[in-house]
Each structure stands twice: as C-alpha cells, then as structure tokens.
C-alpha cells in the first residue's frame, strides 16, 4: 500500500512511495487522459533500468494516480486534497491505496441542513483478471445538523456515472442487465445512532445500489462499499460555506464477464 505522496507543481509530477515496479516513483501527466472532471491523472514509468548494467526492466503498468486539490487556499496551501493510486497489472485487485487530507480548522453548524455538490473521478480494477478502467460522475452530499438526536444524519448520491478505457474511449453502459456494463446511481445508507459525522468533521458510512434481475423478477443489490471524508472550512460563514473531501470504494460482479469481480475507488471534493 502507498505510504506517502507528494505533488511538484513546478514540473507537474506526482511522487508515490511504497509500490513495487513503478519506476523511480515519479508519475507524469497521462498523455491520453490528462484529467477526469477537475482532477488530474498521472501515469507511472513503463520501464526502469538495472542500476549496474543499464539493462531495461519493464515495470508493472498501467500504474495510474488521480490527484484532486481544493480551489481554496489556507496559508498558501490547498485547503483539501485527495490522491488515489491503482494498477491493472495484477490478476487480482493488486496494490495501491488512497489518502485524503485537509489544512486548517473546521467549524460545523449546530442546526439546519447543508448541501455540498461537485463531481468525482475514479478507477476500476478487476479480479481474477487484470485491466483498468476510468470513471467519472456527479455527486451530492446532504447533512442534517439538527437530527438525528444521536448523530447528524448524512445522505448522498453519486449519479451520471461514466466509464472509459485508458485511452479515453467511452464504454457503453446498459440499464438492462443484458451483459453490458452498468453504473447506476450509488446512494449513501442513512444511519441513526452511528457516527456518520463526528465533531471534528469526519464522515463515513456505507453506500450501495440495486439492479433489476430478470431471472428472479426482483431488484438485487449490485454495488456495495464504504465512503470516507472530512469537512474543511467554516460551514457557518456565508463567504466560505466549507467543503468536503473524501474517497469511496465499492465492489460488484461485472455483468460483462463470468466470475469476475470489480472494485472502483473514487475521489471527490464537494463545495457549498
């Protein structure tokens, strides 16, 4: 798993530590799909060299890294950011990981409700086959600071999802379950009594969706997983409003193949 990442704005490179066979750990902007939504996409080196003989060594490809940074600054630093690193080189989900962070304090309301909007970008990897696909979509998260009494309620939806090959070619989607890829809306599971939102602004919970199964004539659970995030800024200030940075991970059977599972990891930064 990744242990640290850093971004060099001068030469637009992205450095990732603790992944085997990704070159010298320096990722450059992807030359086919440079961005998804407002998030930058980077790729690892295809080859490295034997440090003694200079013989070329093929690296595990395609390593890709997604970077999202806030439009807001705090003391010269971006107020929030996320990074996701994945590869489709393994016959299972392989190695990678994600991080997200904020800079500065957070102020939460004690009453009322708030809506945060924006988009997400992600990557899909498979087991027991290799390969990788890219995704993007819209996202909305609502927070009720008044109720439940035991915890602030959080609901959200990820919609208008699209999928792409690594070269940017769009992948056909279907809502019929006939063998094409399906990416229906994902919905947060609203929880009472669980710490969906903590006093420090951290959120977490489950999300899922359902598709129609023509054989049984019923709707069945399709994608399931977890979301994680943290609020930054002052949500009580009309000149600020705050923002939410985070990541979600979902898994499902891929309807295009027999016996293939897929894991999607998506990152987001949402604003009031």
Residue pairs with C-beta under 8 A, 6 or more apart in sequence:
1 18
1 95
1 96
1 97
2 16
2 17
2 18
2 19
2 83
2 85
2 96
2 97
2 98
2 99
3 17
3 18
4 16
4 17
4 18
5 14
5 15
5 16
5 17
5 65
5 83
5 85
5 99
6 14
6 15
7 13
7 14
7 15
7 67
7 69
8 14
8 15
12 28
12 29
12 40
13 26
13 27
13 28
13 42
14 26
14 27
14 28
14 40
14 42
14 65
14 67
14 83
15 25
15 26
15 27
16 22
16 25
16 27
16 44
16 63
16 65
16 85
17 25
19 25
19 63
19 85
19 87
19 95
19 96
20 60
20 95
21 48
21 57
21 59
21 60
22 44
22 45
22 59
22 60
22 63
22 87
23 44
23 45
23 46
23 47
23 48
23 59
24 45
24 48
26 45
27 42
27 43
27 44
27 45
27 63
27 65
28 42
28 43
29 40
29 41
29 42
29 43
30 41
30 42
30 43
30 64
31 43
32 166
32 167
32 168
33 41
33 134
33 164
33 166
33 167
33 168
34 40
34 41
35 41
36 66
36 121
36 122
36 134
36 135
36 136
37 119
37 120
37 121
37 136
38 68
38 119
39 66
39 67
39 68
39 121
39 267
40 66
40 67
40 68
41 64
41 65
41 66
41 67
41 121
41 134
42 64
42 65
42 66
42 67
43 61
43 62
43 63
43 64
43 65
44 59
44 60
44 61
44 62
44 63
44 64
44 65
44 87
45 59
46 58
46 59
46 61
47 56
47 57
47 58
47 59
48 56
48 57
48 59
49 55
49 56
49 57
50 56
50 57
60 87
60 89
60 90
61 87
61 89
62 87
62 88
62 89
62 132
62 166
63 85
63 86
63 87
63 89
64 85
64 86
64 87
64 123
64 132
64 134
64 166
65 83
65 84
65 85
66 82
66 83
66 84
66 85
66 121
66 122
66 123
66 267
67 81
67 82
67 83
68 81
68 82
68 83
68 121
68 245
68 267
68 268
68 269
69 78
69 80
69 81
69 269
70 78
70 79
70 80
70 81
70 232
70 243
70 245
70 269
71 271
72 78
72 79
72 80
72 232
72 233
72 243
73 79
74 103
74 104
75 103
75 104
77 103
78 103
79 102
79 103
79 104
79 232
79 233
79 243
80 100
80 101
80 102
80 103
80 230
80 232
80 243
80 245
80 269
81 100
81 101
81 245
81 269
82 98
82 99
82 100
82 101
82 245
82 246
82 247
82 267
82 268
82 269
83 98
83 99
83 100
83 267
84 96
84 97
84 98
84 122
84 123
84 247
84 265
84 266
84 267
85 96
85 97
85 98
86 94
86 96
86 123
86 125
86 132
86 265
87 94
87 95
87 96
87 125
87 132
88 94
88 125
88 126
88 130
88 131
88 132
89 130
90 125
90 130
91 127
91 128
91 129
91 130
92 127
92 128
93 125
93 126
93 127
93 263
94 125
96 125
96 265
98 247
98 265
98 267
100 228
100 229
100 230
100 245
100 246
100 247
100 267
101 230
101 245
102 201
102 230
102 231
102 232
102 245
103 232
104 232
104 233
105 234
106 200
106 201
106 230
106 231
106 232
106 233
106 234
106 235
106 242
107 233
107 234
107 235
107 236
107 237
107 242
108 145
108 197
108 199
108 201
108 231
108 235
108 236
109 145
109 235
109 236
110 145
111 145
111 146
112 145
112 146
113 142
113 143
113 144
113 145
113 146
114 142
114 143
114 145
114 235
114 241
114 242
114 272
115 140
115 141
115 142
115 272
116 140
116 141
116 142
116 143
116 242
116 243
116 244
116 270
116 271
116 272
117 138
117 139
117 140
117 270
117 271
118 138
118 139
118 268
118 269
118 270
118 271
119 136
119 137
119 138
119 139
119 268
120 135
120 136
120 137
120 138
120 139
120 158
120 248
120 266
120 267
120 268
121 134
121 135
121 136
121 266
121 267
121 268
122 134
122 135
122 136
122 264
122 265
122 266
122 267
123 132
123 133
123 134
123 135
123 264
123 265
123 266
124 132
124 133
124 134
124 135
124 163
124 262
124 263
124 264
125 131
125 132
125 262
125 263
126 132
126 254
126 260
126 261
126 262
126 263
127 260
127 261
127 262
127 263
128 259
128 260
129 257
129 260
132 166
133 163
133 164
133 165
133 166
133 171
134 163
134 164
134 165
134 166
134 168
135 161
135 162
135 163
135 164
135 183
135 264
135 266
136 161
136 162
136 164
137 158
137 159
137 160
137 161
137 162
137 183
137 266
138 158
138 159
138 160
139 156
139 157
139 158
139 159
139 268
139 270
140 156
140 157
140 159
140 270
141 154
141 155
141 156
141 188
141 203
141 229
141 244
141 270
142 154
142 155
142 156
143 152
143 153
143 154
143 197
144 152
144 153
144 154
145 152
147 153
148 192
148 193
150 192
150 193
151 191
151 192
151 193
151 194
151 195
151 196
151 197
152 196
152 197
153 190
153 191
153 192
153 196
154 188
154 190
154 191
154 196
154 197
154 203
154 205
155 187
155 188
155 190
156 187
156 188
156 207
156 227
157 185
157 186
157 187
157 188
158 185
158 186
158 187
158 207
158 248
158 266
159 185
161 173
161 183
161 184
161 185
161 186
162 170
162 171
162 173
162 183
163 170
163 171
163 173
163 181
163 183
164 170
164 171
165 171
171 181
172 180
172 181
173 180
173 181
173 182
173 183
174 180
174 181
174 182
175 182
175 184
175 211
177 211
177 212
177 213
177 214
177 255
179 255
179 256
180 255
180 256
181 254
181 255
181 256
182 211
182 222
182 255
184 209
184 210
184 211
184 222
184 223
185 209
186 207
186 208
186 209
186 223
186 248
186 250
187 207
187 208
187 209
188 205
188 206
188 207
188 227
189 205
189 206
189 207
189 208
190 196
191 205
191 206
194 205
195 204
196 203
196 204
196 205
197 203
197 231
200 230
201 230
201 231
201 232
202 228
202 229
202 230
202 231
203 227
203 228
203 229
203 230
203 231
203 244
203 246
204 226
204 227
204 228
204 229
205 226
205 227
206 224
206 225
206 226
206 227
207 224
207 225
207 226
207 227
207 248
207 250
208 221
208 222
208 223
208 224
208 225
208 250
209 221
209 222
209 223
210 219
210 220
210 221
210 222
211 219
211 220
211 222
212 218
212 219
212 220
213 219
213 220
222 252
222 253
223 250
223 251
223 252
223 264
224 250
224 251
224 252
225 248
225 249
225 250
225 251
225 264
226 248
226 249
227 246
227 247
227 248
228 246
228 247
228 248
229 244
229 245
229 246
229 247
229 268
230 244
230 245
230 246
231 242
231 243
231 244
232 242
232 243
232 244
232 245
233 240
233 241
233 242
233 243
234 240
234 241
234 242
235 241
235 242
235 272
240 272
241 271
241 272
242 271
242 272
243 269
243 270
243 271
243 272
244 268
244 269
244 270
245 267
245 268
245 269
245 270
246 267
246 268
247 265
247 266
247 267
247 268
248 265
248 266
248 268
249 263
249 264
249 265
249 266
250 263
250 264
251 261
251 262
251 263
251 264
252 261
252 262
253 260
253 261
253 262
254 260
254 261
254 262
